[in-house]
């Protein structure tokens, strides 16, 4: 082995603390990149394979009374490869428990196999006859339903019994949500079941008519053009055309994958950036310490390239080891991370693969990154003259720091504090580096605390301040407003209001969006509308209020005119003015005066739902009324509690990663400072300073840098919150909640804890430092 290589191993051994610190940051950065990125790729590949295997539809059509003959009429036109008509509706799942409010979506399927959106059987048989039924897996697990069980559904006002002949999953319901307003999956409260087509038509009293068609195209490139063609052709059936990209389950999955991809690109960059800077500083200080040794090597005939390469091997070893370890750990844990998604997503063909190409790329990138950072730290070797290097480097000319010029302050500063202040201002690079590490740590803590709090804030604000509804009752068809009297007879009503909720396509030039528009009473007690600036908004007599995310999607502002196109009545549209933008955290809606909405699109005095606040068990008392759906706010809260349990674990991991960054950098930089200042500390010991007093000086230095870092970390955290809010805002939720004072205070406290732990670990180094040996080795 070459002599320089032996020296390399000794150098790593002598600086093992700093070496392990940089290595830890590299491993963490590569680990996060590999684990999160692999999880995103695993999910994307698994979903695409699942879609291909089950022939997942490209377009979904919802309408009314569509004849089965449309299947043959549509096939072959405008790139349509296959079409399949279905009967789809929501109904009650009867559990025998009066307190249960469980709904299921009943979907008709062919007896043997449907062409589009094929079922992926997990247990049982696919062939359906008579009273056989196939239950979707998540619902079956949540309700403990097994093969051979008998279940009861209320269809067309009557109780029907079915035999569970199969448990399956569907690409259409990877993420099981009743609608956009549900926000979170609740598999114990909502599921999907499949019944043979002719039998379902018979018991539902809807022979020959369908309300749903799924379309498969020759090529997805023609989706927009085909969707426009279908809107025009099926307009008389009040058809609502939904492209695959907008299909609820697929849309949620794509947003989740996009979030993972963004996280895999942003968070590792922060770790690698600090690792690079830290490695550069560390090598720069090693070169400075080895000045005489480098002079001797040059005098012995070693070239600049050989000596530079010697130190670059140090940096390269960090990159190779860190990249390899991080990739292996990340790849191993990506499978666990991917499987966590099975708690919410139903993907039976989930494949966890080892992407060797990504491992190699990660190792190469880590190696190149560290070598480049290392070269920046050792480039001064090229300027070292052997003759000059044989003697010690001339000390820097001392000068007063600016505080010394302020006599009234400086004369009252103790001797130890003077040493602290002088060292801070004379070691500006260390000061900036530790301060930046603390700032990033504090900023990431603020972002993490905000992510932890925001879902709770959004949910409570939406269902406590924005909408105050205990029970949302929807009718399967329009009814007279006199129907409200029936509810008053059955339950003890505290507050009740009528509503009309209809699907509309809202257009603004080329921008359009299909959403639910809700018609409400003038002075509704169930909604508290506020604009972006938190000012109260009144429901206008005419015109429309738009939720903030909908206004952004349509690129409209107050005073703009938009087109409302009804998806319920044929070719019915109207121009209306936007009278306000509603600050709405969850969901995407438009709001109008109920009389204005009925005057434009419906008959006078009809409704399709009511809002009720009551101390009664409304769900139980209304269970015998057919053709209604009761959505309870209490059910939503239960689903939300289950969801937050998983997010808490994810946020806890983020807190550890954030604290790890500040801990490692503070510890390693302090360790480096102790090694370089051994002679200084030895002199202080001769002057009578104890080890504890010297350690306290280091604590004071880092305390000042940490305080300044925290001050700068707060705006960094607020910027990260804004960045995350903009990046993760979707149709389902708008992440624009402010950062709370308690969240900032908790973040600062956690940052201080991690920095303090790093300081306590350096005390052992001070305690073991041989001060007398340092004095013996001084150069006089």
N, C-alpha and C positions, 0 to 999 in steps of 0.2 A: 504494500500500500504506500502511496506517495506520502512524503512528509507533510505536505500541505493538507492532505486529506485527514491525517492523524490530528493535525492541529485543528481542523474543522470540528472533529468529534469533541476535542477538549473545549473548544469555544462553545459548542452547544451545551456541554455539561456545565460549564461555568455560568452560562446565562439561561439555565433551564427554566427559571421562573418566568422570565420574559418570553422565552421560546414557547412554553406551554400556553401562555396567555394569548399570544398571537395565533397559535395553532387552534385554540379554542374558538376564537372569533371566526377564523376561516371555516372550521368544521361546522359551526352554527349556521353561517351564511349559506354554505353549500348544502347543508342538511335541509334547511328551510326551502331553498330553491328546488332541490330534488324531490322532497316529499310532497310539497304543494303542487309543483308542476306535474309530477307523475300522477298525482291524484286527479288533476284536471284532465290529463290525457287518458287515463284509465276510464274515467266517467264518459268522456266524449266518445272514445272508441267503443265502449260497451253499449252506449245508447245507440250509436250508429249501427252496430251489429244487430242490436235488438230491433231497431226500426226495419232493417232489411229483412230479418228473419220473419217478422210478423206483417210485412207489407204495410207499414204505417202510412196512413193517408197523407196526401199533400194538401188537400182542401176539405174543410168541413162545412156543411150547409145545414142551417136550422131554419125550418119553415113550418107550414101547416097544410094538411090535406094534400100532400104531394103523392101522385099516383106512382105505382111501381113501374109503370111503363117508361118513366123518365130515365131509368137506368139505361135502357137500350137507346133512347133518344140522345143521351149525352155522350155515350161511348163513341169515340172516333172524331168528335168535333173539338176544335181548338186544343188539340194535344191531350185530350182526355183518354187515358188508356183503360181505366176500369171505373165503374160506379156501382155503389151498393146502397139501396134504400133501407132505412131502419126506423123502428119506433123507439123513441127514447123519452122517458118521463121520470119524475121524482115522485116517490110515494112513501108511506109509513112502513117501517119495519116493526112488527109487533113482538115485544119481548115478554109480555106478561107482567111487567113491572110498570105500574101507572106513572112512576116518576121518570121513566126513561123517555127521552125524545130523540128517536133515532130515525133517520131518513136513509133511503137507498135510491140509487138511480137504476132503473130497470132498462136494459138494452136488449132489443130483439136480435137474435142471431139465427143463422140457418141451422138446420138439424145436424148436419155433419161437419161443415166447415165454412166459415165466411171467407170471402176472397180478400177483403181489406181489413186491417186491424185484427189479424188473427189472434186468438187467445193462446197464451203460453201456459199449457197445463202443468201444474205442480203436483196434483194428486187427482185420482179419479179418471173418468172418461169424458171425452169431448162430445160424443153422440148424445143428443137430447131428445127425449120423447115425453110428450104430455107434461106432467107436473115436475119434471126434472129441472134443476136450476144449478147454475155454476156461480160460485161466490168468489169475488176478488180476494186475493190472499191477505192483504193488510187488514181488511174488515173481518175476515174469518179469524185471524189471529187475535184481534182486539176483542171479538165477541165469543171466542172459544168455540167456533163453529167447526165441526168435523164432518167427514164424509158419512152419509147415511142419516145425518140429523134432519129433523123436520123444522122448517122455518115458516113464518107466517108474514104475509104482506097484505096491506090494504090496497086493493086495486079497484077503481071504479066504485068506491063506496062499500065494497064487500071484502070480507076476509077470505084469503086464499092460502092454502097450504102447499108447500113445495118440498120435494126431497132433494137434499144436497148431493148431487152426483159428481161434482168436480170442484176443485180449488184451483184458481188460475190467476195469472197476472195479465195486464194489458198495457201495451205501449202508449195507449191513450190516457192511461191513469197511472203513470209513474209517480206522480205527485198528486195524491188524492185530496182535492179541494172541491167543495160543493159549487163554489163560484168565486169571483174575484173579491167579493165582500167578506168571505170567510177568513181570508188572510193566512190562516194556519191550518195544517191538516189535523183532523180529529177522527181517526179511523174507527174509534168506538162509537162515534155519533153519525158517521156518514160512510156509506160504502157503495159498491157497484155490484149488480147481479145481472146474469144473462139468462134469458128465457127463450125457448124455441119460438120462432117468428109467428107461425100460424096460430099456436096456442095462445100467445100473448095478445094477438089481435082479437081472438075470440073472447077472452075474459075481459078485455078492455073495451069491447064494443066499438072497435075502430077497424072494421074490415076494409081492406083495400087501400087505406090511407096511411101515409107515413109522414113523419115530421122531421126527419133527419136523413141526409145523404152524405156519404164519404166518397171522396174522389181520389183516384191515383192517376198521375200524369206520366206521359212518356218521358219528359225531362222537367226537373224543377225550375229550369230557367224560364219557363213560360207561365209561372204561377200568377204573376200580376195580371197578365193579359187574360188568362183563363178565368181568374176571379172576377174581372170586370165583365166578361162575357156571361158568366153565370148570374151575376147580379141583375143584368138586363133580362136574361132569358127567364129567370125564375122570380121576377118581380111580382107576378100575380099571386105567388104563394107566400108573399111576405118573407122572402128568403133573406137570411143573414149569412153572408159568406165569410168564413174564417180561414185564413191561410195558416199553414203549419207553424210558421214563425210566431203567430199570435195565439195559437192554441194554448190554453192555460198551463197544462202540465209541461209541455215542451218549452214554453216561454220561461217558466220558473227555472227549469233545468239549465237552459242556456245562460240565464242571468247568474246562476250559481257558478257555472264553469267560468264565465267571464271574470267573476270576482276572484276566483282561485288563480286564474292566469295573471291578473293584475297584481295580486299579493305576491306571487312567485317572482315577479319582476322588480317590485319596489323594495320590500323588506330586506331580501338578501343583499341588495346593492348597498344599503346603509352599513351592514356588517362588514362587507368586503372593503368598502371605502375606508372605514376606520382601521381595519386590519392592515391595509396598504400603507396608510399614513403612519401607523404605529410601527410597522416593520421598517419603514424608511427612517424614522427617528431613531429606532433602536440600533440599526446598522450604522447610522451616522455617528452615534455615540461610541459604538464599539470601535469604529475606525479611528475616532479621535483618541480613544484610550490606547489603541494599538499603534500609535504614530511611530514610536521608536522601533517597534517590531517590523513595521512596514518599511522603514528606512533601512533596517538591516537586511531584509529580504531583497530590496532593490540593490543594495550594495553587493549582495551575493550573486547577482545576475538574474534574478527573477524579473520578468517584464511586467509592465502595467497590466497587460491583458491577463496574465496568469494570476496576478494578485487580485484583480477585480473579479475574475472568475471564481477564485477561492471564496470570496465573500458572497458572491451571487449563488454559490452552491448552498450557502446557509439559507438564503431567501427561497431558492428553488425547492429545498427539502421541506420547508414549511408548506409551500404550495402543493407539492406532490402528496405529502402525508395528509394535509388538511383536506385537499380535494378528494383523495381516495376514501378517507374515513367518512367525510361528510356525505359523499355519494352513496357509500354502502349503507350507512345508517339511515339516510333519507329514503333509499330504495326499500329497505326493510320495513320502515315505518309507514311508507306510502300505502302499503296494503292495508294496514290497520286503519289509517286515516280514510281510505276509500271505503272500507267496510262500515265505518261510522255512518256514512250516508245512507246505508240500508235502513237505519232507524226511521228515516223520513221518505226515502225514495225506494220504489220497488223495481229493481233491475235484476231479473233472474239470470241474465247472461253476463253478469259482472265478471270481468276478467282482469286480474291483477298481473301485469306483465313486468318483467325486468327489461328496462330499455338500456341496453349496453352502450348504444350510441350516445345517449345522454350522459351516462357515467363517464365515458371517455372525454366527451366535450367538456364536462364539468371539471375534470382533472386537468385538462389542457388549459382551460381558461384560468383556473386557480393558479396553475404553475406560471403561466405567462404574466398574470396580474402581479404575483409576488416578485417575479424576477424584475419586472419593470419598476415596481416600488422599491425593490432592493437597490437597483442601479441608481435611482435618484438619491439614495442615502449614501452610496459609496463612491459617487463620481468624484469626490474631492481627492481620492487616492491618486488620480491622474496628475494632480498639482503638487504632490509631495516630492520634495527634492531630498535624495538620500542623505546628503551632507547635513542639511538643515534638520532633517528628521532625527538625526542621531542625538540631538540635544532637545530638551523639553520645549514645548511650544510656549512662546512668550505669552504671559497672561494678558488678558484683555485690560485695556486701560480703564481703571475704575472712574466712575463719575457719579455725581449725586443724582438721586431720583427726584422727581419734581416735588414730592411731599417734603423733602428735606429743606426746600427753599421756603416753606411756610413755617417759620420758626415757632410761631405761637402754638402750632399743632405738634411739630416734631420734638420740641423740648419737653413735651408732656407724655411722649411715647416711651414705654419701657424698653430696656436693651434687647430683650428677646423679641419683642414686637418689631423693633427696628430691623433685626436680622430677617424676620419673616417678610416684611415689606420690601426690603432690598432684594431678597432672593426672588420674589414674585416678579418684580419689574425688570430684573436682570435675566430671568429665564422666561422670556416672552413666549417662545414656542411651546414650552411645556404648559405654560399658563393657558394659552389658546387651546391646546389640544385637550387638556383635562376639562376645561370649561365647555368645549364643544361636545365632549363625550357626555358630560352631565346634562347639557342642554338637550341633546338628542334623547337621552334616557328619560328625562322629565317629559319631553314632548311626546314620546311614544307611550309613556304612562298615561298622559292626559287623553290621548287618542283611545287607549285601551279602556280606561274608566268610562269614557263617553260611549264607546260601543257597548259596554256592560249596562249602562244606565238607559241608553236611548230607547231600546225596545219597550222597557217598562214605562218610560216617559211617554212614548208615542201611543202605547195602548191605553194608558190611563187618561191621557189628554183627549184621545179620540172618543173613548167611551165614558168619560167623566165630564169633560168640558165642552167638546164639540157636539157630540150626540149623546143624549141622555135617555136611552131607550132600554127598557128591561126586556120587552118582548116585541119582536118584529114578525108580524103575521102576514104571509103572502097568500093570495088566492091563485088557483090554477087558471082562472079565467076572470074577465071583468064582471063586476057585480054592482048592484045599486048601492048608493051610500047608506040606504036604509038598513043594510046588513049590519051596520055597527050596533043597531039596537039589539040584535041577537046576542052579541058579545056582552052587552050590558046586563042582559038577563042571566047569563051563565056565570059571570065572574064579577067580583067586586072591583070596579075600575076606579083608580085614582085619577088617571089622565089617559085620554085616548084621542087620536087624531087620524083622519083618513089620509091616504096618499095614493098617488098613481106613479108607478115605476115602469118605464118603457125603454127598450133599446133603440138608440138613434145612432145614425152616422152623422157626426158633426164635421163639417168641412170648412176650411179656410184656404181658399185657393187650391194649391196642390196637396196641402196637408189635410189629412182626415183621420178620424178615430171613431171606432164603434164603442159606445159606452152606455151605461144606464143613466137616464135623466129622471130625476125624482120631482114630482109635483107635490107641493106642500101648502098648508094653510098660510094665510097672510102673516099672522103672528104666531108662528109655530113655537111650541114650548119644548120641543124635542131637539131642536138644533140651535146652536149659538154660533152664527157665522161671524168670522173675523177675517180681515184682509191680511196681506203679507206683513203690514206694520202693526198687526194686532189690534186694529181699530174695528169696532162693531160694524157689521154689515146687515142691512135690512133686506129681506126678500122682496125683490121689485114686483110691481103689478104686472109689468111686461118685461120681456128680455130674459136673460139667463145669467146665473152665477156659475162659474167654472172652477173646479178644484185647481190648485196651483200647478200640479204636475200635468194636468190636462191642458192648461193654458200654455205651458212650456212646450208640450208635444205639438200643439196646433200653431204655436208662434203667434198668439193673439194677446191683446191687452185690452184694458177697459175702454169701451167705446167702439171697438171693432165689430163688424157685422159678420156673422157666421151663418151657415146653412144647416138647419136641422132636417135630416131626412129620416122619416119614420121607417122602421123595419117591421112594423106590425100592420100598417095600412098601405095599400098599393100606391106607389108613386105620389106619396104625400110628403111635401117638404115645405119649409117656410124659412124666410130670412129673419133672424133675430139679432138684437144687439147684446153684446157682453156688458152687463151692468156691474160686474165685480169679479175679483179673483179671490177665491176662498183659500185660506191657509189650512190645508187638510193634510194630516200626516199619513193616514192610511186610506187606501182606496182611491178610485178615480171616478168622478161623477160630475154631472151638471144638475143644477137646481133651478126650478121655476115655480111661479105661482100656479097652484093646482087648477084654478079657473082659466088661467091663460093657456095652460097646456091642453086642457079639455076643449077649450074654444078653438084651438088650432088643429087638433088632431083627433079628438074623441067627442062623444056625446056628453051632454050636460048630466051631472049627477052620478057618474060611474067612477068606480075605484077598483084597484086590484090589490089593496093591502091596507093594514092599519098598524099604527104604533100604539103600544099599551104599556102603562106603568101600573103595577098592581102588586099587592102583598099576597094574593092568592097564588096557588100553583096553577098557573095558566095552562101550561103544557098538559097537565093531567085533565083539567076540566074541559079542554077543547079537543081531546083525543078522539072523540066520536064524530066530530065534524069532518066530513069528507072534502077533498079537493082544497085543503089548506096546508101550509107549511109554517111551523112555529120555530123561529130561531131565537134562542135565549142568550142574553148577554152572559149569563153564568156559565153556559157551555163554552163560550169563547174564552172566558177567563181560565177555565180548566185546561183547555188546549194550549193556552199561552204559557201556563205554569210548566207544563211538560216541555215545551219548546225552550224555555229559559234555562232549564237544567242542563241541556247540551251546550248552549252558548256560554254558560258560566265556566264550563271546563275549558272551552276554547280560549276564553279571555284570560283564564288563569295561566295557560301556557304562554300567552302573549306577555303577561306581566313578568314571567320568569325570563323570557328572551330579552325583554327591554332592560330588566335589572341586570342581567348577565353582561350586557354590553358595558354599562357604566362600571360595574364591579371589576371586570377584567382590566379595562383601560386604566382606571384609577389605581388599582393594585400594582399593575406592571410599571406604570410611570413612576409611582412612588418608590417601588423597588429599585428602579433604575437610578432615581435621584439619590437614594441611600448609598448605593454602590459608588457613585461618582463623588459623593460628598463625605466619604469616610474620613479623609484627612481633616476636613472642616469640623466634623463631629468629634474627632479625637482631640482637636484643639479646644473645643468647648468643654470636653470632659476634664482636660488639664486645668481649665479655668474654673472648674467647680460645678459644672452643670451635671445633673443626674441623667440617667437614661430616660426616665419618665419626662423630664423637662425637654429633652431633645425630641422625644416622640411628640410631645405637646406642640412643639414648634412646627413639626410636619403636619400635625392635625390642623393647626391654624392656617398654614399655607393652603392646604386642600379645602378647608372650610370656606376661605375667601373665594377660591376658584369655583367651588360648588355653589355658593350663593349667587355669584354672577351667572354661572351656568343655568341655574334654576330660573333666574330672572329672564334670560334669553330663551329658556326652554318653554315658557308659557306661550309666547307668540308662535313658536314653532309648533307646539301642540295644537293651538287654535288653527294654524294653517293645515296641519294634517287632518284635523276634524273636518275642515271645509273640503279638502281634497277627497276624503273618504265619503263625505256626504254627497258630493257631486257624482262621484264614480259609482256609488251603490244605489242611488235613487232609481226606482223603477216605477212601473205603472201601479204596483201594489202598495208601495210605501214611499214617502218622501222623507229622507233623513236630513232634516233641517232644524232639529232641536238644538238649542244652545247648550254650551258646556256649563255645568253647574259649579257653583263655588265649592261645594263639598267634593265634587269630582276633582277639581284642581288641588284642593287641600290634601285629599287622599293620595293623589299622584306625587305631590311634593314630599309627603311623609314616606311613601314607598321608595322614592329616589334617595332620600336621606338614609333610609335603612340600608339599602344596598351599598351606598358610598361608605357608610360607617363600618359595615362588615369588611369592606376592602381595607379600611384604615386599621382595623383591629388585627387583621392578618399580617400587616407589616410590622406590628409591634415585636413579633417574634424575631424578625430580621434585625431590628435595633438591639434587642436583648442579646442576640448571639454575636453581634459585631465586635471584632477584636480591635479595640481602639488603640491599644499599645502597638500592635503589629502595624497598623496604619501609620503611626508616627515613625516607626522604624523604617518603613518603606518610602518615606518622603524623599523627594529629590531636593538637595540643598544647593 
